[in-house]
Amino acid sequence: MAKSGFEARMSAPTGYERSPRLRSVPFRDDMVATIAETIGAEPGLAPFQLPGAKVHQFLVSGSDERPSAMITLWPSLRRVDVIGNGTAVVFTRIVSVQLVDGAEILFRREGGEFLVVAKGGRIVVRS
């Protein structure tokens, strides 16, 4: 039986890119710009740093181009913090990052739980 397009993408060999729209990237310092650009954000260093490791931060624009969420990436700790719309999420033990170009970032944990940050600042946690 032939697989649907979604099933084919999900069963594709692990790598940098599964399809033009959905791709997986490693959670590393050198991928922060790619992660931020996925939802139209400008990455930068956080005003605080870890000894010997970088901490990155960027704002996600909402309506009227006002900041809707702030994302802090700690690749060395495998951690992401997201603050927005009365919500604060600290997500640890990240093992993979999936990008849907122009739409959303999905951070997946060891146990399969995930955090989604969509363009416009929408935040979804599945645990």
C-alpha positions in Angstrom: 0.0 0.0 0.0 1.4 3.4 -0.9 2.1 5.9 1.9 0.4 9.3 2.0 2.7 12.3 1.5 2.7 13.0 5.3 3.6 9.3 6.1 6.4 9.4 3.5 7.9 12.5 5.0 7.7 11.1 8.5 9.4 7.9 7.5 12.1 9.5 5.4 15.6 8.9 6.6 16.7 11.3 9.3 18.7 14.2 7.9 18.7 18.0 7.5 15.7 18.2 5.2 12.7 15.9 4.8 10.8 18.0 2.3 10.9 21.6 1.1 8.4 22.7 3.8 9.1 20.4 6.8 12.7 19.8 7.9 14.6 18.7 11.0 17.6 20.5 12.2 20.0 19.8 15.1 19.6 21.9 18.3 22.9 23.7 18.1 24.3 27.2 18.2 25.0 27.2 14.4 21.3 26.5 13.7 19.8 29.3 15.8 19.5 31.7 12.8 17.7 29.0 10.8 15.3 28.3 13.7 14.5 32.0 14.2 14.1 32.8 10.5 11.5 30.0 10.1 9.0 32.3 11.8 10.4 35.6 10.7 12.4 36.5 13.8 15.8 38.0 14.1 18.1 36.0 16.4 20.6 37.6 18.8 22.5 36.8 22.0 20.6 37.1 25.3 21.7 39.8 27.7 23.0 37.0 29.9 25.2 34.1 29.0 26.4 30.8 30.5 30.1 30.2 31.3 31.5 28.7 28.1 28.1 28.5 26.3 25.9 30.9 24.3 22.3 31.7 25.2 20.2 33.1 22.2 17.1 35.1 22.3 14.6 36.5 19.8 11.1 38.1 19.7 8.2 36.7 17.6 6.0 39.4 16.1 2.3 39.3 16.6 -0.4 41.6 15.2 0.7 45.1 14.1 4.3 43.8 14.3 4.3 44.1 18.1 6.2 41.4 20.0 4.0 38.6 20.9 6.5 36.1 22.4 10.1 35.9 23.5 12.1 32.8 22.9 15.3 32.0 24.7 17.4 29.1 23.4 20.0 27.3 25.5 21.4 24.7 23.1 24.1 23.6 25.5 21.4 22.7 28.1 18.9 21.4 25.5 16.4 23.9 26.8 14.0 26.5 25.4 12.1 29.2 27.4 9.1 30.8 25.8 7.2 33.8 27.3 4.1 35.2 25.7 0.4 36.1 26.2 0.4 35.3 29.9 2.2 32.0 29.4 5.7 31.0 30.4 7.1 27.6 29.3 10.4 26.1 30.2 11.0 23.0 28.0 14.1 20.8 28.7 15.6 17.6 27.4 15.1 18.6 23.8 16.2 16.0 21.3 15.0 17.4 18.0 13.8 20.5 16.3 11.4 20.5 13.4 10.7 23.5 11.2 7.7 24.3 9.1 9.0 27.1 6.9 7.1 30.3 7.4 4.7 28.7 10.0 6.1 27.1 13.2 9.0 25.6 15.2 8.5 22.3 17.0 10.8 21.3 19.9 10.5 17.6 20.8 11.5 16.1 24.1 12.9 12.6 24.8 9.5 11.3 25.8 7.8 12.6 22.7 6.2 15.7 24.3 6.6 18.8 22.2 6.4 22.6 22.3 5.3 24.5 19.2 5.9 28.2 18.7 4.0 29.4 15.6 4.4 32.6 13.6 2.5 35.3 15.4 3.5 33.9 18.8 1.0 31.2 19.4 2.3 28.7 21.9 1.2 25.0 22.2 2.5 22.4 24.6 1.7 18.7 24.3 2.8 16.6 27.2 
